[in-house]
Amino acid sequence: MGLSVKGNGISVKRAGGWMDGHGTGVRARLYTVHQGSRTDITKWKDATPITAGMTKFSMVDWNLKGRRFQDGTWLCVEFSKADGTPCAQIHR
C-alpha cells in the first residue's frame, strides 16, 4: 500500500494511492489530520484494478488542483479493503 503526493510546498496538485491485489469493490478516500483533528477531503472513489505482468494492484488518483493545506498537515489515503493508512506530511 502506498501514497503519492505531487505539488509544491503546501499546495497539492495531485494525490493517489495503491494497494496490492485487486478485486471488486475496492474503494479509497483521502483525509487529513491536523492538530489531532481528522477531516475527509474526498468521498469514496472506486479504485482501478491494474495488472502488470504477474503483479496485480488497485490504484486511485485525484486531481486536487493546487489545493492548499496548513503547514504540518498529514494527508492520508484509506482503502476500504485494507488495514493501514499511508500518510505524507505537507510542509513548506
N, C-alpha and C positions, 0 to 999 in steps of 0.2 A: 504494500500500500504506500502511496506517496502523494505529495502535493507539489504543484508547480505554480510559482507566482512570478509574474512579469510586470515590471513598472520601474519607476524611478522615485526613490525616497519613499514618501508616504502616499504617493499616487500609484494606484494599481490599475494596469490596463487589462490584464488577463489573469485568470486563475483556473487551475484544473487539477484533477486528481485521477488516480488509477488504483486498481486493486487486482491481485492475482485471481485468475479464474473468472468465469463468467457464466451467466445463465439468465433465465427470465426474471424480471422483477428487481434487478439491481438498480438502486436509485442513490442519489447523493445530493448534498446541500452544503453550502458554505455558511459558516458562522464566525463571529469574532468574540474575543474575550478581552475586555479592557477593565483594569482595576477590579477584577473579580466579577464583572457583570457580563453575561453572555447575551449576544444579540444575533438572531438569524439574519443573514444577509440575502440569501436566495431561498426560493421554495425548492421542494424536492424535484429533481430532474432525473429522467431516465438515463442511465449510463449506456454507452455503446459497446457491444461486445467486439473485441478485436482478436484476430488470430494471426500470429506472425511465426511461421514455421511450427514448432512444437509448443510455442508459448501462447497461452490464452489469458487475456485480461479484459477488464472493463474500464472504460475511460469516459470522463466527463469534463466539459470545458465551459467557462463563462467569459463573456466579454464585459468587463466592469467599466470600460470607457473612461479610464483615468480617475476612478473614484478615490477620494482622499480619506485616509484614516488617521486617527490620532497617533502620534508617535508612541511606540511601545505596545500597540495593539497586536494581539495574536490573531491571525487569520487561519482558520481550520477547515478541513473537509471531513464530512461524516458520511459514511456509506451505510445503507440500510441492512446489508448482509455481511457486515464485518465488525470485528472488535477493534478498538483503537481509532484515534483521530489525529492524523498528522497535522502539524501546525507550523507556521512560519511567523516570526515577529516582524512587523512592519516598523521601520525606523528611518530616520533621516540619514 
